[in-house]
Amino acid sequence: GEDVEQSLFLSVREGDSSVINCTYTDSSSTYLYWYKQEPGAGLQLLTYIFSNMDMKQDQRLTVLLNKKDKHLSLRIADTQTGDSAIYFCAEKITGTASKLTFGTGTRLQVTL
Amino acid sequence: GAVVSQHPSRVICKSGTSVKIECRSLDFQATTMFWYRQFPKKSLMLMATSNEGSKATYEQGVEKDKFLINHASLTLSTLTVTSAHPEDSSFYICSALLLAGGPISSYEQYFGPGTRLTVT
């Protein structure tokens, strides 16, 4: 199957860290992605991780991948109000012509 | 680089009419583009894969006669919603495939800003 699940909502205070989680079921994924969607807008690629990696850090963003548990997480350090958005994880499956399967999306709310 | 535009950004049409949405890759050529549909507070659902110079490949459950896709050039794909009904109201997002460089080269999708369709 290609189900990708995320929790619906996360609220954090400005300056705290946010951790958004994602679980997937297809073990043949090659790349896993995190996208950000602001209201009424398209998707912005934040970062991605190759399936043979455990961790990737890019400035305030840290991606952790646990292949055994099929669990992906995105940590945003020093969360800002501008980080408020919906975050989608997505996986690319081997042999599917670069198709992506998206998670259900997590709405991140950053409060003052 | 890798900018994808969509036109229009928002459209309201009457039931029974047809609406065309354009997806353009502005600074690169894309032989493959994807069309997604997003319901309110829901994830993106892949509708079809648009291939330049050939027929689109539709996902299961998507009516190809209802959602006409034309990929006439390497920078333009169009989605036409024919005989639109209120249930077709949605946010439609396209993406274009580009070979990305770097230590691990792969084809990556770059997304347009989306088109909000409202059918009255």
Interface residues (C-beta under 8 A of the other chain):
Chain A: T30 Y31 Y35 G40 A41 G42 L43 Q44 L45 Y48 F50 F88 A97 S98 K99 L100 F102 G103 T104 G105
Chain B: V4 Q6 T32 F34 K41 K42 S43 L44 L46 T49 I93 S95 L97 I104 S106 Y107 E108 Q109 Y110 F111 G112 P113 G114 R116
